[in-house]
Amino acid sequence: MSDSKSQDIPADKATRAYEQVARQTQQSQEKKESTASPAEVDSPLADESPKTAEELALESANKALEEAIAKAEMANDQYLRACAEMENVRRRSQIDVSNARKYAIERFASELLAVHDSLDQAATVDLAAAGENAVEQMQEGLALTLKQLDTAFEKCSVEMVNPKVGDAFDPEFHQAMSIQPGGEVEPDHIVCMIQKGYRLQGRLLRPAMVVVAAPAKK
């Protein structure tokens, strides 16, 4: 009995031993947590396995595809804008061409207005009331009107084709209305002019109508 009692552990010593073990366990746990990396403690992906090469390649391909689609959309937008601009240019060009055709003789017509006004005034003159000088005045008025017309022609680059007797016949600017013996005029030269011709900026509007000396008889 006496030996049994001597081997019993007092209650306060047991309590202290338990508390010491608990403290050591807690300290060990805290030390373990303090040595862990922040990524291992905070990141929910800490336990996930690394991505495979196939997954990385797929992500890279998807990213490249998205970039290619974005570039294609940008190029398509630029193409549509260019098409719209070209259409606007085409329409403006059509309008300009149409106006050029419609009003091509605007300048010439403006120059002819003064000539028309002079002829209009001459047509209203009462020759009976004008007296003896009516014909002379009419001739002077016609001469002035003709001068106005010549001035209008000159401003609009309309040139007269007015060959003289004895000039060589030029089929480019002359039209032979008949052929007759030329007398003193050389063969294939102009004997007389029937009607003047005209050209615009060097282009023939109407040839001068002439009579040409016949070739010499063999």
Number of C-alpha atoms within 10 A of each C-alpha: 5 6 7 7 8 8 8 8 9 8 8 8 9 11 10 11 10 10 11 12 11 12 11 11 12 12 12 12 11 11 11 10 13 11 8 10 10 11 10 12 11 9 11 9 10 12 8 8 7 9 8 9 9 9 11 11 11 12 12 12 12 12 12 12 12 12 12 12 12 12 12 12 12 12 12 12 12 12 12 12 12 12 12 12 12 12 12 12 12 12 12 12 12 12 12 12 13 12 11 12 10 10 12 12 12 11 12 16 13 11 18 16 14 15 19 14 12 16 15 11 10 16 11 8 12 10 15 8 8 12 9 10 10 15 12 10 14 16 12 12 16 15 12 14 19 15 13 19 18 16 16 21 18 13 13 16 14 20 19 19 19 17 21 13 15 18 15 18 20 15 10 9 19 24 20 19 12 12 17 13 15 20 10 9 17 18 21 21 22 26 27 17 20 13 14 15 21 18 16 15 10 10 11 18 16 17 21 25 22 26 24 29 25 19 14 10 5 3
